[in-house]
Amino acid sequence: MRETALSVHNLYFKYPDYPDFSSRILFDSINLEVERGSLSVLIGRPDSGKTTLSRILGGLIPRFTGGELRGEISVNGKNIADYKPYDLIKDIGLVFQNPEEEIFTTRCDTEIAFALESLGMAGEEIAEKVENSLSAVGMRNYKEKNPVYLSGGEKKKLLMASLFAVDPDIWVFDEVFEELDPWIRKIVLSYVAEKKKTVIILTSKWLDIYGEFADRLLILESAKLHCFTGDEYAGFSEAIRLYGLVPEKIKKPVSVSGGRNKNADTLLKIRELRFSYDNKDDFTVEIDSFKLVKGEITGLIGRNGSGKSTFAKIICGLLNHNNGIITGKTGTPLSPEYLNRLVGYLFQNPDFQIFLPTVGEELKIGLKYLGKPVHEMDDAVSEAIRLFDLPEASAPASLISYGTKRKLQAAIYYLLHRSIIILDEADSGLSISDLVSLVNNLYSEDTALVVITHDLDTITRLADRIIFMEKGKINRIYYQDEFTDLNKFRSSIR
């Protein structure tokens, strides 16, 4: 039997209560023993407490948040209550779900070097580790780049590189792999398996690659933790279905356009578009031809940093293209201001878009600007909360989980009835069931949906067409008859 690397006994936790809002019990008598060198995958729905658990293990909660914590937690035999987080840097390392909370320098190399300097390493050793860790995640040429200009997936790769450099005994990944290229997933998991690292992956959905490496599956539900081994359930798939984390069948909205219908009403058309960032680098987005039509679901895929989010921000008017033309259904050129009213864009990071005190106020703000009567707003908010499975209207918006914030983003645009809605990495932090429900709620015959994702399995079952972007350009457009064979489709985009 292997040595215990991490143990949790009788864990109880509850966040502080707030005016008009009572926090629920997140963990109630949770027990967990993690063997050294094992890889555990912990699955739970949004708001089940995965992120909170990871930060408790790292000594961050309740130190920086408050709340009632009971029970004992030890990492490498150390009771974490006796240590400050920085004293555990070589024992346990976390990659956050939201990379913006963890990145704070203005260069990629200094971001990695910071922790190494804190450990008192010599300059030559730091330089070597920075070089090697950036190379390990395919970011060798990013040393001098400001992380603010990285894509969401690239920021997570940078944080992974930092973990490679520090090389703690226990690695904790909080909703990290969903936004990464498949080849980076393989590199990281192969490395930790080869080095016999102790790994805990927190996620809202099961990825096939986990089955190649996982020793144990943990399911967090209703403040309890349920443990399964591969011997109990072959491949863990039965346990996942047992708890309803994977739908038996994905119900796709009935498409009007079918992806190839040339007579479908055009909502937006792009010709000869060119965009580059000022004072950033030589990255450009070049789109010769593109259109969105009513009733169509478009998947947008591509490697981290291929320009997907930049393209989305151009479509919704947040970025002004340098050259080219964007027109509407009448052929009239559309200004960025008009695009802002036409297109709803769900940011990859929901914290960039949610800023009001409560869930109810977030849902109402757009309706207020539209001049809706109070009783209509109240009815609409109640409907959105029910439809998108959101917390009560009085719940503090800043305290709901990352995945639930994504559902809140979607509910806001559902109420605003935008003609085009773009979901940027919307499946990160959501279960497959949550994503499918969200897409079905937003879909209508008068709306065009664009779903940016790395989940090829789900998007092939939802989309009418899939666009593959590479180096800022549309490399190829696939239609339904071209991606029904998932294995063949995956091979075509490698």
C-alpha positions in Angstrom: 0.0 0.0 0.0 1.3 3.4 -1.0 2.1 6.2 1.5 -0.6 8.8 2.1 0.2 12.2 0.6 -3.0 14.0 1.6 -5.7 13.2 4.2 -9.0 14.9 5.0 -10.9 13.9 8.1 -14.5 15.0 9.0 -14.3 18.2 6.9 -17.1 20.7 7.4 -17.2 24.1 5.8 -19.7 26.9 5.4 -19.1 30.4 4.1 -20.2 33.4 6.2 -23.8 34.5 5.9 -24.6 37.9 4.3 -27.6 40.3 4.6 -30.6 38.6 3.0 -28.5 35.6 2.0 -27.7 32.5 4.1 -24.8 30.4 2.9 -25.4 26.7 2.7 -23.2 23.9 4.1 -20.7 23.0 1.4 -19.0 20.0 3.0 -20.4 17.9 5.8 -18.1 15.2 7.3 -16.0 14.7 4.2 -13.2 12.1 4.5 -10.5 11.5 1.9 -7.2 9.7 1.7 -5.0 10.4 -1.3 -2.1 8.0 -1.9 1.2 9.3 -3.0 1.7 9.0 -6.8 -2.0 8.5 -7.5 -4.2 10.5 -9.9 -7.7 11.3 -8.7 -10.4 13.0 -10.8 -13.0 14.8 -8.7 -16.3 15.7 -10.6 -19.0 17.9 -9.4 -21.6 20.3 -10.7 -21.3 24.1 -10.6 -21.6 25.3 -7.0 -20.9 21.9 -5.6 -17.7 23.3 -3.9 -14.8 22.0 -6.0 -12.9 25.3 -6.1 -13.5 25.9 -2.4 -12.1 22.4 -1.6 -9.0 23.0 -3.7 -8.3 26.3 -1.9 -8.9 24.7 1.5 -6.3 22.1 0.6 -3.9 24.9 -0.3 -4.5 26.8 3.0 -6.2 29.8 1.3 -9.7 29.2 2.7 -10.9 30.3 5.2 -7.7 32.4 5.8 -8.7 34.9 3.1 -12.5 34.4 2.9 -13.8 33.7 6.4 -16.2 30.9 7.0 -16.6 28.0 9.5 -14.1 25.2 8.9 -13.9 22.1 11.0 -12.0 18.9 10.6 -8.3 18.0 10.0 -6.3 18.3 6.8 -2.8 17.2 6.4 -0.5 17.5 3.4 2.7 15.4 3.5 2.0 14.9 7.1 1.7 18.6 7.8 -1.5 19.9 9.4 -2.2 22.9 7.1 -3.8 24.8 10.0 -0.2 25.2 11.4 1.2 26.6 8.2 0.8 29.7 6.0 0.1 29.0 2.3 3.6 30.1 1.2 5.1 27.5 3.6 3.4 24.8 1.6 4.7 25.8 -1.9 6.8 22.7 -2.3 4.1 20.4 -0.9 1.1 21.4 -2.9 0.5 23.6 -6.0 -2.8 24.9 -7.4 -3.7 26.0 -10.9 -6.8 28.1 -10.5 -10.0 27.8 -12.6 -9.8 31.6 -13.2 -6.2 32.4 -14.3 -6.7 36.1 -13.7 -6.6 35.5 -10.0 -3.2 33.9 -10.1 -1.2 35.9 -12.7 0.3 39.2 -11.5 3.6 40.0 -13.3 4.0 41.6 -16.7 6.1 39.0 -18.4 5.7 35.2 -18.8 9.3 34.5 -17.7 9.0 36.6 -14.5 5.7 35.0 -13.7 7.4 31.6 -13.5 10.6 33.0 -11.9 8.7 34.7 -9.0 8.0 31.5 -7.1 11.5 30.2 -7.8 13.0 33.4 -6.4 10.9 33.0 -3.3 12.5 29.6 -2.8 15.9 31.2 -2.9 17.1 29.4 -6.1 20.2 30.7 -7.9 19.8 32.8 -11.0 21.2 30.2 -13.4 19.0 27.5 -12.0 15.9 29.8 -12.3 16.8 30.7 -15.9 17.1 27.0 -16.8 13.8 26.1 -15.1 11.9 29.0 -16.8 13.2 27.9 -20.2 12.4 24.2 -19.7 8.9 24.8 -18.2 7.9 27.2 -21.0 9.1 24.7 -23.6 7.2 21.9 -21.9 3.9 23.6 -22.6 4.8 24.9 -26.1 5.4 28.5 -25.0 9.2 28.8 -25.5 8.9 32.0 -27.5 6.6 33.7 -25.0 9.2 34.7 -22.4 9.0 38.4 -22.9 5.3 38.5 -23.6 2.9 40.2 -21.3 0.3 37.7 -20.0 -2.4 40.2 -20.5 -2.2 39.5 -24.2 -2.5 35.7 -23.8 -5.6 33.8 -24.6 -7.5 32.2 -21.8 -6.0 28.8 -22.6 -2.5 30.2 -22.9 -2.8 31.8 -19.4 -3.7 28.3 -18.0 -0.7 26.9 -19.9 1.5 29.6 -18.3 0.3 28.6 -14.8 1.0 25.0 -15.7 4.5 26.0 -16.7 4.9 27.6 -13.3 3.9 24.3 -11.6 6.4 22.5 -13.8 9.1 24.8 -12.6 8.3 24.6 -8.8 7.5 20.9 -9.1 5.5 20.4 -5.8 4.7 17.0 -4.5 0.9 17.4 -5.0 -0.6 19.0 -8.1 -4.2 20.3 -8.0 -5.9 21.4 -11.3 -9.2 23.3 -10.9 -11.2 23.1 -14.2 -8.0 23.5 -16.2 -8.0 20.9 -19.0 -11.3 21.9 -20.6 -9.8 25.0 -22.2 -6.5 23.4 -23.3 -5.4 21.8 -26.6 -5.6 18.0 -26.4 -1.9 17.6 -27.0 -1.1 19.8 -23.9 -3.5 17.7 -21.8 -1.5 14.6 -22.9 1.9 16.2 -22.2 0.9 17.3 -18.7 -0.8 14.0 -17.7 2.1 11.9 -19.1 4.6 14.0 -17.2 2.9 13.7 -13.8 2.4 9.9 -14.4 6.1 9.4 -15.3 7.3 11.4 -12.3 4.7 9.6 -10.1 3.3 12.9 -8.9 0.2 13.0 -6.7 -2.5 14.7 -8.8 -6.1 15.9 -8.1 -8.1 17.1 -11.1 -11.3 19.0 -10.3 -13.7 19.1 -13.2 -17.4 19.5 -14.1 -17.2 16.8 -16.8 -15.3 13.7 -17.7 -12.8 13.8 -20.5 -11.7 10.6 -22.3 -8.1 11.2 -21.5 -8.7 11.0 -17.8 -9.5 7.3 -18.3 -5.9 6.7 -19.4 -4.4 8.0 -16.2 -7.0 8.1 -13.3 -6.7 5.7 -10.4 -9.8 6.9 -8.7 -13.0 8.9 -9.4 -14.4 11.2 -6.7 -18.0 12.6 -7.1 -18.9 15.6 -5.0 -22.6 15.9 -4.5 -24.9 17.4 -1.8 -22.0 18.2 0.6 -20.8 14.6 0.4 -17.9 12.9 -1.3 -18.3 9.5 -3.1 -15.3 7.5 -4.0 -14.9 4.9 -6.8 -12.0 2.9 -8.1 -11.5 1.4 -11.6 -12.1 -2.0 -10.2 -15.6 -1.0 -9.0 -16.7 0.6 -12.3 -14.8 -0.2 -15.5 -13.6 3.1 -16.9 -15.7 5.0 -14.3 -18.4 5.6 -17.0 -21.1 3.7 -15.0 -20.4 5.8 -11.9 -20.6 9.0 -13.9 -23.9 8.0 -15.4 -25.2 6.9 -12.0 -24.9 10.4 -10.8 -26.4 11.9 -14.0 -23.2 13.8 -15.0 -23.3 12.6 -18.6 -26.6 12.7 -20.5 -27.7 9.5 -22.1 -28.5 11.4 -25.3 -27.8 15.0 -26.3 -31.0 16.7 -27.5 -30.0 19.1 -30.2 -32.3 22.0 -31.1 -34.0 21.4 -34.5 -32.0 23.5 -37.0 -33.6 25.6 -39.6 -30.5 26.2 -41.7 -28.9 22.8 -41.5 -25.6 24.5 -42.1 -25.8 24.6 -45.9 -29.1 26.3 -46.5 -28.3 29.3 -48.8 -31.8 30.7 -48.5 -31.6 31.1 -44.7 -31.8 34.7 -43.5 -28.4 36.3 -43.1 -27.8 38.1 -39.8 -24.2 39.1 -40.4 -21.7 38.9 -43.2 -17.9 39.6 -43.2 -15.7 40.3 -46.2 -11.9 40.8 -46.3 -11.6 41.5 -42.6 -8.2 42.3 -41.2 -7.3 43.0 -37.5 -4.1 43.4 -35.6 -3.4 44.6 -32.0 -1.6 47.8 -31.5 1.9 47.5 -29.9 1.4 43.9 -29.2 3.0 41.5 -31.6 2.6 40.4 -35.2 -0.5 38.3 -34.6 -3.3 39.1 -37.0 -6.8 37.9 -37.7 -7.6 37.6 -41.4 -11.1 36.5 -42.4 -11.9 36.6 -46.1 -15.5 35.5 -45.9 -17.9 34.5 -43.1 -21.6 34.8 -42.3 -24.1 33.9 -39.6 -27.7 33.0 -40.5 -30.9 32.5 -38.5 -31.4 29.2 -36.8 -27.9 27.9 -37.1 -25.5 26.7 -34.4 -21.8 27.2 -35.4 -19.0 25.6 -33.5 -15.7 27.5 -33.5 -12.6 25.4 -32.6 -8.8 25.8 -32.8 -5.7 25.6 -30.7 -5.0 28.0 -27.8 -4.0 31.4 -29.3 -5.5 30.7 -32.7 -7.6 33.9 -32.6 -11.1 32.5 -31.6 -11.8 35.0 -28.8 -10.3 37.9 -30.8 -12.6 37.0 -33.8 -15.6 36.8 -31.4 -14.8 40.3 -30.0 -14.7 41.7 -33.5 -18.1 40.2 -34.3 -19.6 41.7 -31.2 -18.0 45.2 -31.7 -15.6 45.1 -28.7 -12.7 45.3 -31.1 -12.7 47.5 -34.2 -11.3 45.8 -37.3 -8.6 47.6 -39.2 -9.8 46.7 -42.7 -12.8 44.9 -44.3 -16.5 45.2 -43.9 -19.2 43.7 -41.6 -22.7 44.0 -42.9 -26.2 43.1 -41.7 -29.1 41.4 -43.5 -29.8 44.4 -45.6 -26.1 44.8 -46.7 -25.6 48.0 -44.7 -22.2 48.2 -42.9 -22.5 47.7 -39.2 -20.7 49.9 -36.7 -19.1 48.5 -33.5 -21.8 50.3 -31.5 -24.6 48.5 -33.5 -22.8 45.2 -33.3 -22.8 45.6 -29.5 -26.6 45.8 -29.6 -27.0 42.9 -32.1 -24.6 40.4 -30.6 -24.5 39.0 -27.1 -21.0 37.8 -26.1 -20.4 35.5 -23.1 -16.8 36.3 -22.1 -14.5 33.4 -21.6 -13.9 34.8 -18.1 -17.4 35.5 -16.6 -15.8 37.8 -14.0 -15.2 40.4 -16.8 -19.0 40.7 -17.3 -20.6 40.3 -13.9 -20.3 43.3 -11.5 -23.6 44.0 -9.7 -24.3 42.9 -6.1 -26.9 40.2 -6.7 -28.1 37.7 -9.2 -31.4 39.5 -9.6 -29.8 42.9 -10.2 -27.6 41.4 -12.9 -30.6 39.9 -14.7 -32.6 43.2 -14.4 -30.1 45.8 -15.5 -30.5 45.2 -19.2 -34.3 45.1 -18.9 -34.2 48.5 -17.1 -32.3 50.1 -20.0 -35.0 48.7 -22.3 -37.7 50.5 -20.2 -39.5 47.3 -19.1 -42.2 47.8 -16.4 -41.3 46.5 -12.9 -43.8 43.6 -12.9 -42.5 42.4 -16.3 -38.9 42.5 -15.1 -39.8 40.5 -11.9 -41.6 37.9 -13.9 -38.8 37.7 -16.5 -36.1 37.3 -13.8 -38.1 34.5 -12.1 -38.4 32.7 -15.4 -34.7 33.0 -16.1 -33.7 31.8 -12.7 -35.9 28.7 -13.1 -34.8 28.0 -16.7 -31.1 28.4 -16.2 -31.1 26.8 -12.7 -29.7 29.8 -11.0 -29.5 30.7 -7.2 -32.2 32.9 -5.8 -32.3 36.6 -6.9 -30.8 37.8 -3.6 -27.7 35.6 -3.9 -24.5 37.7 -4.1 -23.3 37.4 -7.7 -19.6 37.6 -6.8 -20.0 34.5 -4.5 -21.5 32.1 -7.0 -19.3 29.5 -8.7 -17.4 30.1 -12.0 -19.7 27.7 -13.8 -22.9 29.3 -12.3 -21.6 32.7 -13.4 -21.5 31.3 -17.0 -25.2 30.3 -16.7 -25.9 33.8 -15.3 -24.2 35.3 -18.4 -26.4 33.2 -20.7 -29.6 34.1 -18.8 -28.9 37.8 -19.2 -28.7 37.5 -23.0 -31.7 35.2 -23.0 -33.7 38.0 -21.5 -32.3 40.6 -23.9 -33.2 38.5 -27.0 -30.0 39.1 -28.9 -30.0 38.0 -32.6 -26.5 36.5 -32.3 -25.1 35.0 -29.2 -21.4 33.9 -28.9 -20.5 31.5 -26.1 -16.7 31.7 -25.5 -15.5 28.5 -23.9 -18.9 28.3 -22.2 -18.4 24.6 -21.3 -15.6 25.3 -19.0 -17.0 24.9 -15.5 -20.2 23.3 -16.8 -21.2 19.7 -17.0 -22.2 18.4 -20.4 -25.9 18.4 -19.3 -25.5 22.0 -18.2 -24.0 23.1 -21.6 -26.7 21.3 -23.6 -29.4 22.8 -21.5 -27.9 26.3 -21.9 -27.6 25.9 -25.7 -31.2 24.6 -25.9 -32.5 27.6 -23.8 -30.7 30.2 -26.0 -31.6 28.6 -29.3 -34.4 29.9 -31.5 -35.3 30.0 -35.1 -34.4 33.7 -35.2 -31.1 33.4 -33.4 -27.6 32.4 -34.6 -25.4 30.7 -31.9 -21.6 30.5 -32.0 -20.1 28.0 -29.5 -16.3 28.3 -29.0 -15.0 25.1 -27.4 -12.3 22.4 -27.2 -14.9 19.7 -26.6 -15.1 18.1 -30.0 -17.4 15.3 -28.8 -20.2 17.6 -27.6 -19.9 20.2 -30.4 -20.2 17.6 -33.1 -23.5 16.6 -31.6 -24.8 20.2 -31.3 -23.5 22.1 -34.3 -24.8 22.5 -37.8 -21.3 23.4 -39.0 -17.8 23.6 -37.3 -15.2 26.2 -38.2 -11.6 25.4 -37.6 -9.3 28.4 -36.9 -5.6 28.4 -37.2 -3.1 31.3 -36.8 -5.9 33.9 -37.1 -7.5 32.4 -40.2 -10.4 30.1 -41.0 -8.6 27.0 -42.0 -11.7 25.0 -43.0 -15.4 24.8 -42.5 -17.0 21.4 -41.8 -20.7 20.5 -42.2 -22.7 17.9 -40.4 -22.1 15.1 -42.9 -18.3 15.7 -42.4 -18.2 15.3 -38.6 -20.6 12.5 -37.8 -17.6 10.2 -37.7 -15.8 11.8 -34.6 -12.5 9.9 -35.0 -12.2 10.8 -38.6 -13.1 14.4 -37.8 -10.4 14.5 -35.1 -7.8 13.2 -37.5 -8.6 15.8 -40.1 -7.8 18.7 -37.8 -4.6 17.5 -36.3 
